[in-house]
């Protein structure tokens, strides 16, 4: 089993992060140490992550989650408890 460091995250509130692997691409959705919604992506076999901070921050309630999915065109969509509706990931990191 391979283990890679991605980023520092807060540990003072519960949140479910999301890992999505599709083909040769891997995506991780999480809240960074400043509580910003972040997506990191990489090619399988690489330890180089690309990072994209999204316009969503987390509070401290207990209904926190992140869900990600790829559509038929290969666009990554992200849904969080704090974002109304789904957000398309706007960069090449996604």
C-alpha positions in Angstrom: 0.0 0.0 0.0 1.3 3.4 -1.0 1.0 6.4 1.3 1.5 10.0 0.1 1.4 13.3 2.0 -1.1 15.7 0.4 -1.6 18.6 2.8 -2.1 19.7 6.4 -5.8 19.7 7.5 -7.6 20.8 10.6 -8.5 18.1 13.1 -10.9 20.1 15.3 -14.1 19.3 13.5 -15.5 16.2 11.7 -15.6 16.2 7.9 -15.6 13.4 5.4 -13.0 13.9 2.7 -13.3 12.4 -0.7 -10.9 10.3 -2.8 -11.8 9.6 -6.5 -9.7 7.5 -8.8 -10.8 7.3 -12.5 -8.5 5.7 -15.1 -5.0 7.1 -14.5 -6.2 10.2 -12.5 -6.7 10.5 -8.8 -8.5 13.4 -7.1 -8.7 14.3 -3.4 -11.3 16.8 -2.0 -10.6 18.2 1.4 -10.6 21.3 3.6 -7.1 22.7 4.0 -5.6 24.1 7.3 -7.3 27.5 6.5 -10.7 25.6 6.0 -10.7 26.3 2.3 -12.2 23.6 0.0 -9.3 22.2 -1.9 -9.0 19.6 -4.7 -5.6 18.0 -5.3 -5.0 15.8 -8.3 -2.3 13.6 -9.7 -1.6 10.9 -12.2 -1.3 7.4 -10.7 2.3 6.5 -10.2 3.3 10.2 -9.6 3.9 11.8 -6.2 3.3 15.3 -7.7 0.0 16.9 -6.7 -1.7 19.8 -8.4 -3.8 22.0 -6.0 -6.9 24.1 -6.6 -8.5 26.1 -3.8 -12.2 26.6 -4.5 -14.6 29.4 -3.3 -16.0 27.4 -0.4 -15.0 27.5 3.3 -16.2 25.2 6.0 -17.7 26.2 9.4 -17.7 24.0 12.4 -21.1 22.2 12.3 -21.4 18.4 12.2 -22.9 18.1 8.7 -19.7 18.4 6.7 -19.0 16.3 3.7 -17.5 16.3 0.2 -18.6 14.2 -2.8 -17.0 14.2 -6.2 -17.9 12.6 -9.5 -16.8 12.8 -13.1 -19.4 13.4 -15.8 -19.4 11.8 -19.3 -17.2 14.6 -20.6 -14.5 14.0 -17.9 -15.4 17.2 -16.0 -15.0 16.9 -12.2 -18.0 18.0 -10.1 -17.9 18.6 -6.4 -20.7 18.8 -3.9 -20.2 19.9 -0.3 -22.5 20.6 2.6 -21.7 24.3 2.5 -21.9 24.9 -1.3 -25.4 25.3 -2.7 -25.6 22.9 -5.7 -22.5 21.4 -7.3 -19.4 23.2 -8.2 -17.4 22.5 -11.4 -13.7 22.3 -10.6 -12.3 25.3 -12.6 -8.7 24.4 -13.3 -6.3 21.9 -14.8 -5.8 20.5 -11.3 -9.2 19.0 -11.6 
